[in-house]
Amino acid sequence: NVGYRLAKRKGFFQRRKVVCDFALAFAILGIVLMIVETEISIAHITNGVAKDNLATLLLKTSISVSTATLLGFVVWYHILDVQLFMCDNSVDDWRLAMNSRRVTSILIELIVYAIHPPPGLEDYSYRNIDPLTGEPGPLITVPVDVLFSIPMFLRLFLLGRVIMLHSRLFTDASSQSLGALNRIHFNFSFIFKSMMTLYPEYVLLLLMLSGFVVASWMLRACEMYYIDEPQTRDFLNALWLISITFLSVGYGDIVPHSYCGRSIAVLTGIFGAGCTALVVAVLARKLELSRAEKYVHNFVIDVELDKRYKIAAANIVKAGWFVYKNKKYGKTRRMLVYQRKLLKAIHVIRDVKQEQRRMVDNAVSIVEMHKTQNTLCSLVQGVDDSQVEVDQKVLALNQRMAVVEGKLDAI
């Protein structure tokens, strides 16, 4: 029955939330272990610290175990998602829920989450091309771990899913019903838009700070094997390079030399352009007057324009009178002076009228027109209801008058 299905659906919701939380926890655990292992490699290269192969092997094995656990939780999450789809649509066969789009997204997600540095010490070598001379640079030997470590940050995609599942809009039954009536899908995009509407400053600050830190560390990991240019191997220098690239300044004092580092710089520039556009949009919305403030502002401007209009009209009458008077007594020079004042007052009153028309055009918006239309419709409906009541009372009065006339005729 319906009650059983609702209880079952609620259970699927709760289990899916818990499974997603565990998946995020193991994803973050794998990223932390990867950072520790990479820092050991960086210390071995930059400071000459002896590298413990056993510790590295244990760390990589732990990363592999956490990755396998993460994949298990991700598969479990999608199984619960399919079961929830079957419960919502009263479907008995799970194959009806598996379309090509869902299968493709699940496979891509599993492939991305499965990327991690495997146990072992394999290396690969390459040569950079000097952008100024076009000649190949020295041979650089880089472990394979770098190629598989940086994509592990894509696991932070699970953070958006966790935020969505724990959001009040997503868990509230009334919000779900309202969204279903208006054909709104409660996905991470909708939750992110609502967060940007409610807390734009905190969301943008968190995005930019996390982007700075993650991109700086990835740039440092890419550049740590470039021995000829040790500047970008320092975290503060990498943070400086990411900051000036994010802000589209580009002083050129520190530049990336590896292909990996250049790719991160390009992505940082694109991310910076997007965040700059969001900051401008948020500032424009914050600086915009509210509806009440617009009403007050328009009222004050209207009063000021009305005063200017009256003063200009008075100046026209005054200047016209002096022009007539001086022309009558033959004072040509003073007449020319007051003619200039008359023309100036005429131009002023024209400008005031133009500003008044412009203010009226800006004050009337589509929302206000819709509100005015609703108000007028309500008034017309009230008048119609009153007319119906008056007609009913007149009809009742006529019936009583007919009864009285009948009684009078009988008498």
C-alpha positions, 0 to 999 in steps of 0.5 A: 500500500501507499504507507508501506511504500512511503516507509520503504522510500524513507528507509532508502533515503536514510541508507543512501545518505549514510552510504554517501557519507562513508564514501566521502570519508574513504575518499578523503582518507585516500587523498590524505594518504596520497598527500602524505606519500607525496610529501615523503617523495618531495622530502626525499628529492628536495632535502635529501631525506632517505626514503623508506620504501616499506613505508611508501609501500604500506601507504600505497597499499592503504590507498589501494584498500581505501580506493577499493572500499570507496568503490564498494560504497559507490556501487552500494549507493547506486544500487540504493538509487536504483531501488529508490527509483523502482519504489517511486515508479512502482517498477519491479524489474531493476533493468527498467531503471538502467538506461544508457545515460545512467550506466555511462555515468556510473562507469565514468564515476567508478573509473575516476574514483579508481585512479590512485598511485599503485604500489611500486616504484615505476618511473617514466622520463620525458623532455620539456621543450623550451618555449623561448628557444624551442630546443628540448630540455634535459631528461626528467625522470618522474615517478608514475605516482604523480600521474595517478595522484593528482586526479584523486582530487576529483573524488571531492565531487562526492562532497557536492553529493553529500551537501545535496543529501543533507540539505534541508531543501532535499530532505523536506517533504513539503519542498519535494512536493512543491518541486514536483508540482513545479517540475523542479529537480532537486539536484546539486545544481539547484542546491548550489544556486540556493546556497549562492542566493542565501550565502554568496559571500561564504560560498565564494570564499570557500571555493576560492580558498580551497581552489588556491590550496589544492591548485598550489599543492598540485602545482608543487607536486608537478614541479618538484622533479624539475631540478633546474628551477626549484622555485615552484617546488616551494609551497608559498611560491606555488601559492603566489603563482596560482594567485597571480594566475587566478587574478589574471595578473601574470607578473612572470617572475615565477612560471611553471616548467612542466606540462602538468604545471602548465595545465594546472595554470590554464585551469586556474585561469579559467577558474579565476575568470569564472569566480571573478564573474560570480563576484561581480554578479554578487556585488551587483546584486548586493549594491542593487536597491531593494523594492522598499528602498526603490520606492523611497528613492523614487519618492525623494527624487520625484519631490526634488524634480517637482521642486525643480519644475516649479522653480523653472516655471517661476523663472520662465514667468519672471524672465518673460516679464523682465524681457517684456518690461525691458523691451518696452522701455528700450533697454536692449542689453538688459533684455538680452540678459533676461532672454538668455535666462528665459532660454536657460529656464526653458531648457531646464524645465525640458530636462526636468520633464525628461527625467520625470519620464525616465523615472516613471519608465524605470519605476514600473517593472513587470513585477509591479505591473503584475501586482497591480493587475492582480489588485485590479482583478481583486477589486473587480471581483469584489465589485461583481460579488457586491453587485450579485448581493445587491441583486439578490437583496433587490429580488428579495425586496420585490418579493416582499413588496409583492406579498404586501401588495397582495395583502393590501388588495385582500383588505 
